Amino acid sequence: MQVGGPSWTVEYGRRDGVTANITLANEELPSALNSGPQLQSNFESKGFNLQQMVALSGKTSAADAKGKTNVVFSPI
């Protein structure tokens, strides 16, 4: 799905670990209940700017709007 805006190439797969940590995920990942300013603060603490936050969040939102629940990033 293309909706315009910024894009960049990303590698497939995780490179930072081989196990999941639910405690760390709950501490580090933003909540679906966060406000806009809370989300912006969370993304900025990870080095992302507002435009990048919107681009990363938009993939999920655009898929939700189309009624697709299982979206896979297409190869570039």
C-alpha positions as CSV (number, residue, x, y, z in Angstrom):
1,M,0.0,0.0,0.0
2,Q,1.4,3.4,-0.9
3,V,0.2,6.6,0.7
4,G,3.1,8.9,0.0
5,G,5.5,10.5,2.5
6,P,9.0,9.5,3.5
7,S,10.4,6.0,3.0
8,W,13.6,4.1,3.6
9,T,15.0,0.6,3.1
10,V,15.1,-1.7,6.1
11,E,16.7,-5.1,6.6
12,Y,14.4,-8.0,7.4
13,G,14.5,-9.8,10.8
14,R,15.6,-8.8,14.3
15,R,19.3,-8.3,14.8
16,D,19.3,-7.3,18.5
17,G,18.5,-10.5,20.3
18,V,17.1,-14.1,20.2
19,T,14.7,-13.9,23.1
20,A,11.7,-11.8,24.0
21,N,11.5,-9.8,27.2
22,I,7.9,-8.9,28.1
23,T,9.0,-6.7,31.0
24,L,11.3,-4.7,28.8
25,A,8.7,-4.5,26.1
26,N,6.1,-3.2,28.5
27,E,8.6,-0.6,29.8
28,E,10.0,0.6,26.4
29,L,7.2,0.2,23.9
30,P,4.5,2.9,23.7
31,S,1.0,2.1,24.9
32,A,-2.0,2.2,22.6
33,L,-3.5,4.5,25.3
34,N,-0.7,7.1,25.2
35,S,-1.6,10.6,24.2
36,G,0.0,12.4,21.2
37,P,2.6,14.2,23.4
38,Q,3.4,11.0,25.2
39,L,4.0,9.1,22.0
40,Q,6.1,11.9,20.6
41,S,8.2,11.9,23.8
42,N,8.6,8.1,23.7
43,F,9.8,8.2,20.0
44,E,12.1,11.2,20.6
45,S,13.7,9.3,23.5
46,K,14.6,6.6,20.9
47,G,16.1,9.2,18.4
48,F,13.1,9.6,16.1
49,N,11.6,12.9,15.1
50,L,7.9,13.7,14.6
51,Q,7.9,12.9,10.9
52,Q,9.5,9.6,11.4
53,M,7.1,8.7,14.2
54,V,4.2,9.5,11.9
55,A,5.6,7.4,9.1
56,L,6.2,4.4,11.4
57,S,2.8,4.7,12.9
58,G,1.1,5.3,9.6
59,K,1.8,1.8,8.2
60,T,-0.3,0.2,10.9
61,S,-3.0,2.9,10.8
62,A,-3.4,2.7,7.0
63,A,-3.7,-1.1,7.2
64,D,-6.3,-0.8,10.0
65,A,-8.3,1.6,7.9
66,K,-8.3,-0.8,5.0
67,G,-9.5,-3.6,7.3
68,K,-6.3,-5.6,7.0
69,T,-5.2,-7.2,10.3
70,N,-2.1,-9.1,9.1
71,V,0.2,-6.6,7.2
72,V,3.7,-7.6,6.1
73,F,6.2,-5.0,4.9
74,S,6.8,-5.5,1.2
75,P,10.4,-5.9,-0.1
76,I,11.9,-2.8,-1.6
